[in-house]
Amino acid sequence: QQQVKQSPQSLIVQKGGISIINCAYENTAFDYFPWYQQFPGKGPALLIAIRPDVSEKKEGRFTISFNKSAKQFSLHIMDSQPGDSATYFCAASKRAGGYQKVTFGIGTKLQVIP
Amino acid sequence: EADIYQTPRYLVIGTGKKITLECSQTMGHDKMYWYQQDPGMELHLIHYSYGVNSTEKGDLSSESTVSRIRTEHFPLTLESARPSHTSQYLCASSKENTEAFFGQGTRLTVV
C-alpha cells in the first residue's frame, strides 16, 4: 500500500512550460514534505521542502503548493528547462522513535524538450 | 555538495558470493540509512542507524545486514548474493530532523 501517491509517472514538457507533479498522502502524522531530484547515475538530492503550517513555498523556479485539508501537495517548475530533465520524488516524513522516517512516492520522470 | 560516498559504484558478482557495499560520510551525522531502489520505482528503507552500535531494520525486508562501529561508516553486507538482490542501493545520512543527504548509489547485479 503506497502511503504517498505520486502522479504522473512520466511527464514531457516543452521548454519554457510549467511542469506540475502531484502527490497525496494519508497519514496525518507526516510533518515534513521534501521533494528530491535525481539525475541518472546519481543519488537523490533535496530540491525543496515544506512543513504543513505553510500553504506555499517558492525557491527560484520551483514552488511547492500544500493543501493540508485535502492531504495533497504539488511541485510546480516554472519556465522548465532541458536541464530540469530528471526523476522527481515527493516524500513525506514523520518522527518515528529517534529518527525522521521518510516515505517516498514512486517518482516522476520529467523530460523537458527544446 | 554532500560528503557521502559509496563504493563501488557498480558491481557485477556471481551467485553465492559474499559482498560488502561501503558507505562513508564526513558530515558527522548520527543517523544513517540504506535504501533499495529498483528501476522506475520508489526508494524503500531497508536499514537505519541512530548512531554507533545502533542498527534497525527498515520497512522493506532485506537479507542484508549492516554494522555501525564508527559514526562515519555504515557498510551493508550480503552473505550470499542471489539474482533477486539485483538492485540499486542508496546510502544516506542526516542530522536530527533534517533532510537526508544521499550518496551516488551502488548498482548491484548478481548473475
Interface residues (C-beta under 8 A of the other chain):
Chain A: Q2 Q6 Q9 Y32 P34 Y36 G41 K42 G43 P44 A45 L46 A49 F89 R95 G97 G98 Y99 Q100 K101 V102 T103 F104 G105 I106 G107 K109
Chain B: A2 I4 Q6 K31 G40 M41 E42 L43 H44 L45 Y48 Y50 D59 L90 A92 S94 N97 T98 E99 A100 F101 F102 G103 Q104 G105
